[in-house]
Amino acid sequence: MEDNFYMDDKKSEKFKLLAKKRMPKVLNMMKLIENLSNTYQYNYNKKQVEKIKKDIDEMAKSIKSSFNSGLDKQKKQKKIDDYEI
């Protein structure tokens, strides 16, 4: 049981480390995409804008779904690990 705790703690630390590295990059790239909306610098049409918005929405849904699925798996595993007679 202690080995599981150590592994969970190690996995949690790895998650935090990678999230701290990756999230600023993603948020910065999203800001750069937002900058494309500047009509003083760029011309674009509705079809192009809708494509970008659709792709962003689809990726956001996929990410949310993946995290929700992961949380569900963790919850189920916790129930199994906490089983007592």
C-alpha positions in Angstrom: 0.0 0.0 0.0 2.9 2.4 0.8 4.3 1.7 -2.7 1.1 2.9 -4.3 1.2 6.1 -2.2 4.8 6.8 -3.3 3.9 6.1 -6.9 0.8 8.3 -6.7 2.9 11.1 -5.1 5.6 10.8 -7.8 2.9 10.8 -10.6 1.3 13.9 -9.0 4.6 15.8 -8.9 5.3 14.8 -12.5 1.9 16.1 -13.6 2.4 19.4 -11.8 5.9 19.8 -13.3 4.7 19.2 -16.8 1.6 21.3 -16.4 3.7 24.3 -15.2 5.9 23.9 -18.3 3.1 23.3 -20.8 0.3 25.6 -19.8 2.2 28.9 -20.2 3.2 27.8 -23.7 -0.4 27.0 -24.6 -1.7 30.2 -23.2 0.9 32.2 -25.0 0.1 30.5 -28.3 -3.6 31.2 -27.7 -2.8 34.9 -27.2 -0.9 34.9 -30.5 -4.0 33.4 -32.2 -6.1 36.1 -30.6 -3.7 38.7 -32.1 -4.7 37.5 -35.5 -8.1 39.2 -34.9 -6.4 42.6 -35.3 -8.0 44.1 -38.4 -5.3 46.7 -38.7 -2.8 44.0 -39.4 -4.8 41.2 -41.0 -7.7 40.6 -43.4 -9.8 37.5 -43.0 -13.2 36.2 -43.8 -16.0 34.6 -41.8 -15.1 31.1 -43.2 -11.5 31.4 -41.9 -12.7 32.6 -38.5 -15.3 29.9 -38.2 -12.6 27.2 -39.0 -10.3 28.5 -36.3 -13.1 28.7 -33.7 -14.3 25.2 -34.6 -10.8 23.7 -34.3 -10.2 25.4 -30.9 -13.6 24.3 -29.6 -13.0 20.7 -30.8 -9.6 20.6 -29.1 -10.9 22.1 -25.9 -13.8 19.5 -25.8 -11.2 16.7 -26.4 -9.0 17.9 -23.6 -11.9 18.3 -21.2 -13.2 14.8 -22.1 -9.7 13.3 -21.5 -9.4 14.9 -18.1 -13.0 13.9 -17.1 -12.2 10.3 -18.2 -9.0 10.3 -16.2 -10.8 11.6 -13.1 -13.5 8.8 -13.5 -10.7 6.2 -13.7 -9.1 7.5 -10.6 -12.4 7.5 -8.7 -13.0 3.9 -9.7 -9.5 2.8 -8.7 -9.8 4.6 -5.4 -13.0 2.6 -4.6 -11.1 -0.6 -5.4 -8.1 0.4 -3.4 -10.2 1.4 -0.4 -12.2 -1.9 -0.3 -12.4 -3.4 3.1 -14.1 -6.4 4.6 
